[in-house]
Amino acid sequence: MSPALLAAAPAAAQTLHVYGPGGPATAMKECAAAFTKQTGLDVAVTAGPEPKWLAQAQQDADLVYGGAEYMLTQTALAHPGFIDEASRTSLYARESAVLVRPGNPLHIKRLEDLARPGVRLLDVNGAGQMGMTEDMARSSALISNLQHNTKTSVKTSAEAVDLWQQKPQDYDAWITYASWQPRLPGSALVRLPRDQRVSRGTPIALTQRTTQAAAARQFVAFLQSADGHAIFRRNGWE
């Protein structure tokens, strides 16, 4: 971080409270720790499905991030006066990929391989992945076949992680973000051909209730810095 950012640290700042979904949580928490080490400003990141943290966030949140641009937009639309839209910043994108079992036993290389008879797919229909499979597949036939092979759809990545880990015998593949693979030891990652990948953004914004706008903007500046970007890249972002 630059000396200018360090010098700008508000001396009396209290803990910054940051809320958002679980997908970007590891990268966000690593950034928070690095930022605290460099500036002395504490940052507490609370992550998970929005219903679990929203009530508390409406009391003390300084910043809210999303696992996709539309997620933060949905939060803003559902809770008028909560998000400071003028402060919204787009951070880094992450690509879709396929998680498979160790060794890739079904030899998955393309979406068409997931559409073969008998392949059992896990799907997240929300949490930054709303409609992602359709965006990747593009053709009506492939969309239909992938849907036919979808054994279970859930609303959040947290639910999908539990099913993927606790019932390995039930699911062969999960179309999700490449960023999940480092957090799920034993899973193999299949990077699809470029024309079958999509990306989703990672937005962050100040809340309208924050009393620490200067410190919050300083944290956003760190997220945008080379140090912040390096942390996100290590965790699967572009």
C-alpha positions as CSV (number, residue, x, y, z in Angstrom):
1,M,0.0,0.0,0.0
2,S,1.2,3.5,-0.8
3,P,2.5,5.8,2.0
4,A,-0.3,8.2,1.0
5,L,-3.0,5.6,1.9
6,L,-1.2,4.8,5.1
7,A,-1.0,8.5,6.1
8,A,-4.7,9.0,5.4
9,A,-5.7,6.5,8.0
10,P,-8.3,8.1,10.4
11,A,-6.7,7.9,13.8
12,A,-10.0,7.4,15.7
13,A,-11.6,4.9,13.4
14,Q,-13.4,1.9,15.0
15,T,-13.8,-1.5,13.4
16,L,-15.1,-1.5,9.9
17,H,-17.9,-4.0,9.4
18,V,-18.1,-5.7,6.0
19,Y,-20.9,-8.1,4.9
20,G,-21.5,-10.2,1.9
21,P,-22.0,-13.7,0.5
22,G,-19.7,-16.7,1.2
23,G,-18.1,-17.0,-2.3
24,P,-15.7,-14.1,-2.1
25,A,-15.3,-14.4,1.7
26,T,-11.8,-16.0,1.8
27,A,-10.3,-13.4,-0.5
28,M,-12.1,-10.6,1.4
29,K,-11.0,-11.8,4.8
30,E,-7.4,-12.1,3.6
31,C,-7.6,-8.6,2.3
32,A,-9.0,-7.4,5.6
33,A,-6.1,-9.0,7.5
34,A,-3.5,-7.5,5.1
35,F,-5.2,-4.1,5.4
36,T,-5.2,-4.2,9.2
37,K,-1.6,-5.2,9.2
38,Q,-0.6,-2.3,7.0
39,T,-2.9,0.4,8.6
40,G,-3.8,-0.7,12.0
41,L,-7.5,-0.4,11.1
42,D,-9.6,-3.4,12.1
43,V,-11.9,-4.9,9.5
44,A,-14.5,-7.6,10.4
45,V,-15.9,-9.5,7.5
46,T,-19.1,-11.4,8.0
47,A,-20.0,-13.8,5.2
48,G,-22.8,-16.1,4.3
49,P,-26.4,-16.1,2.8
50,E,-27.9,-12.6,3.1
51,P,-30.8,-13.6,5.5
52,K,-28.2,-14.7,8.1
53,W,-26.5,-11.3,8.4
54,L,-28.9,-8.7,7.0
55,A,-30.5,-7.7,10.3
56,Q,-27.1,-7.1,11.9
57,A,-25.7,-5.4,8.8
58,Q,-28.6,-2.9,8.9
59,Q,-27.3,-1.9,12.3
60,D,-23.6,-1.7,11.8
61,A,-22.5,-2.4,8.2
62,D,-20.0,0.0,6.7
63,L,-19.6,-1.9,3.5
64,V,-21.5,-4.6,1.6
65,Y,-20.1,-6.7,-1.3
66,G,-21.7,-9.1,-3.8
67,G,-20.8,-12.3,-5.4
68,A,-22.0,-10.9,-8.7
69,E,-23.1,-7.5,-9.8
70,Y,-26.8,-8.5,-9.8
71,M,-26.5,-9.7,-6.2
72,L,-25.6,-6.2,-4.9
73,T,-28.3,-4.7,-7.1
74,Q,-30.9,-7.0,-5.6
75,T,-29.8,-6.0,-2.1
76,A,-30.1,-2.4,-3.0
77,L,-33.5,-2.8,-4.6
78,A,-34.9,-4.9,-1.8
79,H,-33.7,-2.5,1.0
80,P,-34.0,1.1,-0.2
81,G,-31.7,3.5,1.7
82,F,-29.3,0.8,2.7
83,I,-26.6,0.9,0.0
84,D,-24.9,4.1,-1.1
85,E,-25.1,3.5,-4.9
86,A,-22.8,6.4,-5.7
87,S,-19.9,4.6,-3.9
88,R,-20.4,1.3,-5.7
89,T,-17.1,-0.1,-7.0
90,S,-16.6,-3.1,-9.3
91,L,-13.6,-5.2,-8.2
92,Y,-12.5,-8.4,-10.0
93,A,-14.3,-11.0,-12.1
94,R,-14.2,-14.8,-11.6
95,E,-14.8,-17.4,-14.2
96,S,-17.2,-20.3,-14.2
97,A,-15.8,-23.9,-14.2
98,V,-16.8,-27.4,-13.3
99,L,-15.9,-29.2,-10.1
100,V,-15.6,-33.0,-10.4
101,R,-14.5,-35.8,-8.3
102,P,-10.8,-36.6,-7.8
103,G,-9.2,-37.8,-11.0
104,N,-12.1,-36.7,-13.1
105,P,-13.5,-40.2,-13.4
106,L,-16.1,-39.3,-16.0
107,H,-13.5,-37.5,-18.2
108,I,-15.4,-34.2,-18.2
109,K,-13.9,-31.7,-20.7
110,R,-16.9,-29.8,-22.1
111,L,-20.5,-29.1,-21.1
112,E,-21.6,-31.7,-23.6
113,D,-19.9,-34.3,-21.4
114,L,-22.1,-33.2,-18.5
115,A,-25.2,-33.7,-20.7
116,R,-24.4,-37.4,-21.3
117,P,-27.0,-39.8,-19.8
118,G,-26.5,-40.7,-16.2
119,V,-24.3,-37.7,-15.2
120,R,-25.6,-36.3,-11.9
121,L,-25.3,-32.5,-11.6
122,L,-25.5,-30.2,-8.6
123,D,-26.8,-26.7,-9.3
124,V,-27.0,-23.4,-7.5
125,N,-29.9,-21.3,-8.7
126,G,-28.9,-18.1,-6.9
127,A,-26.0,-16.7,-4.9
128,G,-24.3,-15.2,-8.0
129,Q,-25.0,-18.2,-10.2
130,M,-28.5,-17.4,-11.2
131,G,-28.9,-18.7,-14.8
132,M,-25.2,-19.3,-15.2
133,T,-25.5,-22.7,-16.7
134,E,-27.9,-21.4,-19.4
135,D,-25.5,-18.5,-20.1
136,M,-22.7,-21.0,-20.6
137,A,-24.6,-23.5,-22.7
138,R,-26.3,-21.1,-25.1
139,S,-28.0,-23.7,-27.2
140,S,-31.5,-24.9,-26.4
141,A,-30.7,-28.6,-26.7
142,L,-27.7,-28.4,-24.4
143,I,-29.6,-26.3,-21.9
144,S,-32.4,-28.9,-21.9
145,N,-30.0,-31.9,-21.5
146,L,-28.1,-30.2,-18.6
147,Q,-31.4,-29.4,-16.9
148,H,-32.4,-33.0,-17.3
149,N,-29.2,-34.2,-15.6
150,T,-29.6,-31.7,-12.7
151,K,-30.3,-33.9,-9.7
152,T,-30.6,-31.1,-7.1
153,S,-30.9,-27.3,-7.3
154,V,-30.3,-25.2,-4.2
155,K,-30.4,-21.5,-3.5
156,T,-27.0,-20.9,-2.0
157,S,-23.4,-22.0,-2.4
158,A,-23.3,-22.9,1.3
159,E,-26.0,-25.5,0.7
160,A,-24.2,-26.8,-2.4
161,V,-20.9,-27.1,-0.5
162,D,-22.6,-29.2,2.2
163,L,-24.2,-31.6,-0.4
164,W,-21.0,-31.8,-2.4
165,Q,-18.9,-32.8,0.6
166,Q,-21.4,-34.9,2.6
167,K,-22.9,-36.9,-0.3
168,P,-20.1,-37.5,-2.8
169,Q,-21.9,-40.6,-4.0
170,D,-24.8,-38.5,-5.2
171,Y,-23.2,-35.9,-7.4
172,D,-20.7,-36.2,-10.2
173,A,-20.2,-32.5,-11.1
174,W,-21.0,-29.0,-10.0
175,I,-21.0,-26.1,-12.4
176,T,-19.8,-23.2,-10.3
177,Y,-16.9,-20.8,-10.0
178,A,-13.2,-21.8,-10.3
179,S,-12.7,-20.0,-7.0
180,W,-14.4,-22.7,-5.0
181,Q,-11.9,-25.4,-5.8
182,P,-9.1,-24.3,-3.4
183,R,-11.7,-24.4,-0.6
184,L,-12.9,-27.9,-1.4
185,P,-9.9,-30.2,-1.0
186,G,-10.3,-33.4,-2.9
187,S,-12.3,-31.8,-5.7
188,A,-10.8,-31.6,-9.2
189,L,-11.3,-28.5,-11.4
190,V,-12.2,-28.6,-15.1
191,R,-11.7,-25.4,-17.0
192,L,-14.0,-25.5,-19.9
193,P,-13.2,-24.1,-23.4
194,R,-13.3,-20.4,-23.6
195,D,-16.6,-20.3,-25.4
196,Q,-18.3,-22.2,-22.6
197,R,-17.2,-20.0,-19.8
198,V,-18.8,-16.9,-18.3
199,S,-17.6,-14.4,-15.7
200,R,-19.3,-12.6,-12.9
201,G,-18.2,-9.5,-11.1
202,T,-17.5,-8.7,-7.5
203,P,-19.0,-5.3,-6.5
204,I,-18.7,-3.5,-3.2
205,A,-20.3,-0.3,-1.8
206,L,-20.5,1.8,1.3
207,T,-23.7,1.7,3.2
208,Q,-25.7,4.9,3.8
209,R,-25.6,4.3,7.6
210,T,-21.8,4.2,7.9
211,T,-20.1,6.8,10.1
212,Q,-16.6,5.7,8.8
213,A,-16.8,6.7,5.2
214,A,-13.1,7.7,5.0
215,A,-11.9,4.4,6.4
216,A,-14.3,2.4,4.3
217,R,-13.1,4.2,1.1
218,Q,-9.5,3.5,2.2
219,F,-10.3,-0.3,2.5
220,V,-11.9,-0.2,-1.0
221,A,-8.7,1.5,-2.3
222,F,-6.7,-1.4,-0.8
223,L,-9.0,-3.9,-2.5
224,Q,-8.3,-2.1,-5.8
225,S,-4.5,-2.0,-5.2
226,A,-1.9,-4.4,-6.6
227,D,-1.8,-6.1,-3.1
228,G,-5.5,-6.6,-3.0
229,H,-5.7,-7.9,-6.6
230,A,-2.9,-10.4,-5.8
231,I,-4.9,-11.8,-3.0
232,F,-8.0,-12.2,-5.2
233,R,-6.0,-13.8,-7.9
234,R,-4.6,-16.4,-5.5
235,N,-8.2,-17.2,-4.6
236,G,-9.3,-17.8,-8.2
237,W,-10.3,-14.3,-9.5
238,E,-9.0,-12.8,-12.8
